[in-house]
Amino acid sequence: MLLGWYDPDRKRNIRLKLDTAIERYVEKFGASPEVVLTNPVDAVELRTPTRRHPGEIPLAIHEATFVPRWTFYIGDETDIEPVIAA
């Protein structure tokens, strides 16, 4: 099952938005997600280390041009594969 998350707040850091989505996923499904599907621009931002967030994102990051900015679909690898293949 995928969890869709949209946060258009331009003042919030992209990693904080993803952290919030991950927290909601764990709360709803009782497990940690493995992957995130997001817009290519957001994917680049997530992959770029910052001073506040020097470490890597704990999820595999996939990108798709059909996903709007500031939108995340998070879940398991098996949930994302059919979406990417379409």
C-alpha atoms as a printed R data frame, in Angstrom:
   type eleno elety resid chain resno      x      y       z
1  ATOM     1    CA   MET     A     1  0.000  0.000   0.000
2  ATOM     2    CA   LEU     A     2  1.317  3.448  -0.891
3  ATOM     3    CA   LEU     A     3  0.835  6.551   1.184
4  ATOM     4    CA   GLY     A     4  0.454  9.751  -0.814
5  ATOM     5    CA   TRP     A     5  1.704 12.936   0.838
6  ATOM     6    CA   TYR     A     6  1.475 16.507  -0.450
7  ATOM     7    CA   ASP     A     7  2.985 19.499   1.349
8  ATOM     8    CA   PRO     A     8  3.123 22.731  -0.699
9  ATOM     9    CA   ASP     A     9  4.604 24.847   2.125
10 ATOM    10    CA   ARG     A    10  7.606 26.500   0.438
11 ATOM    11    CA   LYS     A    11  9.071 27.510   3.807
12 ATOM    12    CA   ARG     A    12  9.481 23.913   5.032
13 ATOM    13    CA   ASN     A    13 12.586 21.964   4.106
14 ATOM    14    CA   ILE     A    14 11.968 19.073   1.704
15 ATOM    15    CA   ARG     A    15 13.543 16.597   4.113
16 ATOM    16    CA   LEU     A    16 11.256 17.709   6.935
17 ATOM    17    CA   LYS     A    17  8.294 17.166   4.636
18 ATOM    18    CA   LEU     A    18  9.486 13.644   3.885
19 ATOM    19    CA   ASP     A    19 10.150 12.961   7.583
20 ATOM    20    CA   THR     A    20  6.549 13.923   8.331
21 ATOM    21    CA   ALA     A    21  5.300 11.613   5.576
22 ATOM    22    CA   ILE     A    22  7.426  8.754   6.919
23 ATOM    23    CA   GLU     A    23  6.069  9.299  10.437
24 ATOM    24    CA   ARG     A    24  2.511  9.161   9.108
25 ATOM    25    CA   TYR     A    25  3.264  5.978   7.145
26 ATOM    26    CA   VAL     A    26  4.633  4.253  10.252
27 ATOM    27    CA   GLU     A    27  1.662  5.456  12.290
28 ATOM    28    CA   LYS     A    28 -0.831  4.199   9.715
29 ATOM    29    CA   PHE     A    29  0.773  0.919   8.617
30 ATOM    30    CA   GLY     A    30  2.936 -0.017  11.603
31 ATOM    31    CA   ALA     A    31  6.053 -0.552   9.484
32 ATOM    32    CA   SER     A    32  8.807  1.556   7.967
33 ATOM    33    CA   PRO     A    33  8.604  2.380   4.262
34 ATOM    34    CA   GLU     A    34 11.410  1.330   1.905
35 ATOM    35    CA   VAL     A    35 11.033  3.719  -1.043
36 ATOM    36    CA   VAL     A    36  9.758  7.136  -2.024
37 ATOM    37    CA   LEU     A    37  8.502  8.164  -5.453
38 ATOM    38    CA   THR     A    38  8.668 11.899  -6.068
39 ATOM    39    CA   ASN     A    39  9.182 14.631  -8.651
40 ATOM    40    CA   PRO     A    40 12.673 14.781 -10.255
41 ATOM    41    CA   VAL     A    41 13.357 18.234  -8.768
42 ATOM    42    CA   ASP     A    42 12.446 17.049  -5.282
43 ATOM    43    CA   ALA     A    43 14.505 13.870  -5.785
44 ATOM    44    CA   VAL     A    44 17.618 15.949  -6.510
45 ATOM    45    CA   GLU     A    45 17.016 18.035  -3.380
46 ATOM    46    CA   LEU     A    46 16.569 14.894  -1.278
47 ATOM    47    CA   ARG     A    47 19.790 13.380  -2.592
48 ATOM    48    CA   THR     A    48 21.829 16.537  -1.931
49 ATOM    49    CA   PRO     A    49 23.343 16.621   1.584
50 ATOM    50    CA   THR     A    50 22.934 19.844   3.532
51 ATOM    51    CA   ARG     A    51 24.549 21.189   6.656
52 ATOM    52    CA   ARG     A    52 21.430 20.424   8.680
53 ATOM    53    CA   HIS     A    53 20.949 17.005   7.071
54 ATOM    54    CA   PRO     A    54 24.356 15.635   6.065
55 ATOM    55    CA   GLY     A    55 23.251 12.002   6.108
56 ATOM    56    CA   GLU     A    56 21.417 10.019   3.485
57 ATOM    57    CA   ILE     A    57 17.682  9.644   3.262
58 ATOM    58    CA   PRO     A    58 16.690  6.276   4.825
59 ATOM    59    CA   LEU     A    59 14.650  5.360   1.720
60 ATOM    60    CA   ALA     A    60 15.444  4.509  -1.873
61 ATOM    61    CA   ILE     A    61 14.476  7.536  -3.958
62 ATOM    62    CA   HIS     A    62 12.702  7.035  -7.287
63 ATOM    63    CA   GLU     A    63 11.627  9.901  -9.498
64 ATOM    64    CA   ALA     A    64  8.821 10.319 -11.997
65 ATOM    65    CA   THR     A    65  7.890 13.339 -14.066
66 ATOM    66    CA   PHE     A    66  4.171 12.688 -13.548
67 ATOM    67    CA   VAL     A    67  4.472 13.282  -9.785
68 ATOM    68    CA   PRO     A    68  3.810 16.944  -8.891
69 ATOM    69    CA   ARG     A    69  6.316 18.966  -6.879
70 ATOM    70    CA   TRP     A    70  6.211 18.491  -3.101
71 ATOM    71    CA   THR     A    71  4.377 15.184  -3.454
72 ATOM    72    CA   PHE     A    72  5.618 11.856  -2.131
73 ATOM    73    CA   TYR     A    73  4.354  8.328  -2.600
74 ATOM    74    CA   ILE     A    74  5.989  6.137  -0.005
75 ATOM    75    CA   GLY     A    75  5.767  2.418   0.567
76 ATOM    76    CA   ASP     A    76  7.473 -0.856  -0.242
77 ATOM    77    CA   GLU     A    77  9.491 -1.607  -3.365
78 ATOM    78    CA   THR     A    78  6.751 -3.957  -4.593
79 ATOM    79    CA   ASP     A    79  4.191 -1.127  -4.297
80 ATOM    80    CA   ILE     A    80  6.263  1.320  -6.353
81 ATOM    81    CA   GLU     A    81  7.294 -1.062  -9.181
82 ATOM    82    CA   PRO     A    82  3.869 -1.173 -10.928
83 ATOM    83    CA   VAL     A    83  3.605  2.621 -10.783
84 ATOM    84    CA   ILE     A    84  7.042  3.162 -12.318
85 ATOM    85    CA   ALA     A    85  6.481  0.526 -14.997
86 ATOM    86    CA   ALA     A    86  3.204  2.103 -16.176
